[in-house]
Amino acid sequence: MSRRPTSSLAACVWIPLFPLRCEEARHEGLAGYPTALLATDTTRKLWQVSPLARHAGVKPGMTVSQAIGLCPTLRLIEPDPVHYDERFANLLSALTEVSPVVEAAELGLAYVGVDGLEGIYGSRGKIIEALKKTLECWNVGRIGFGPGKFIAWVAASRAKPGEAIVVALGEEQRFLAAQPVSVLPLDPDTHRRLRQLGIRSLGALAALPEAAVTAQFGALGKRLWRLAAGRIAEPVEGCVAPEPIVAALTFFTPVGERELLVHSLDQLIARALKHPRRIGWRVHAVRLRADLECAEVNENAGRGAACCAPTNRSWLVNVLLKDPTAAADRIAAPLRTRLEQSPPTGAVERLVLEFTAFAPGTAELQLFARDAQAAARAGQQHALQSAAREIRMRVKRSCLYHIIEVQPWSRLPERRYALIDYEP
Amino acid sequence: MVAPARAPLRTDRLRAVNEPRQVAVELNADGEPIAIRRSRDNGGGQETTSAVVEVVLENWRIDDEWWRQLISRRYFAVILEGGARVVLFEDLVTNEWFMQTP
């Protein structure tokens, strides 16, 4: 809705295994056991694994039966993505107290723009102290500080829990050269190929000619080389978060039928679209969350592993619409797909829909719809242009014309007005 | 009328509005139209339609542009049977009749 604030100097705040840490914070004593979070889309596989469980050989992606075979005392936890999302939102909110430029990367990982903060806090050390204060309740939080997001991230990933690593300007290349290639945003195949080529550090990668790396790995290779050489310093981009539009439905009895959920979803979308703040704006991002019926004991309890009881469970889907829209069907389509592909793992007690980001104007012919006046205010001209473009694409010629005055004073009627193609 | 588009106007893209269409006209003794006949190409051949003039509302004459190509017309605003309101004019240079909307 407005231009994003940016900052070239970045601090990376990272809490590894954030969802698992949320569960440990919620269930006292859990940290002392080997634990694993189940995947959000299936309860048969593991999503995140605690260091204790990893020590016993349990790895993310393993099936539950494999994991229990390796570690019979493993505590399994069903995921509660809504809770993790709320905790992370709280963390972001705390970070915005330190800097107005905060960019969320993923659960537990955020970048803070620190350009100009020294003038407020006095020194770099005091900025780091302020950031550490936001992580007080997370004793495993790490902080990296440097020019650009990548260097800040690498620094955070190298820092010890509760500590910070600062990469000063001019020291980027020396710092990066000693880091392993695993800090790069790599897919497993590229990682394997780099290892097979004997490239184990960023320094080794940066020592190769850029053209050679590009020839071997394409555009990805070029980006990797530039990251490794410290040639890319992506700024932190803060976002202006609008207040979401929320519509919620609490079921009298928990609902497990998908058709009923889809029907409820349609109702929620219709209700949210009618919200006065939505009028004149197209929806860009949607979040659908569900509070699930509480489960007392996991099905694997009889095999030696038990969930923490009672377990708070939830289900969460975030969808970014490629083309912002105000059409209910187009908003519902990706959510329905997600309901089909990875449905909630239990009966739903409460379903909540949120419109979390918006785009101005309207691409549909909303000006002919019920909210015509508001839509017209926001972008009637834009809507007409889009409609004209679509018509021309469909019928291969322009069928819309302006009527323009030529000689309105003429006594000859055919000379007063003319038509001209309407071309946005 | 909608607001002009941002694209600049080009006269070669202009299309005429309300162009006169040639018709055949029957006149009464006073020289006023009493019926019109119009031929139209319907794709497979010529289709002729006719209509009776119910009322002549008014008439006027225009003589203009004598300095380049003379325009000399005698206009009749009429109502056809069925209620359509049209303007008929006789081109006094060629003695042809035309119809257009008011």
Interface residues (C-beta under 8 A of the other chain):
Chain A: Q381 L384 Y401 H402 I403 I404 V406 R411 L412 P413 E414 R416 Y417 A418 L419 I420 D421 Y422 E423 P424
Chain B: M1 V2 A3 P4 A5 R6 A7 L9 R10 R13 L14 R15 A16 V17 N18 E19 P20 I62 D64 I71 V87 Q100 T101 P102
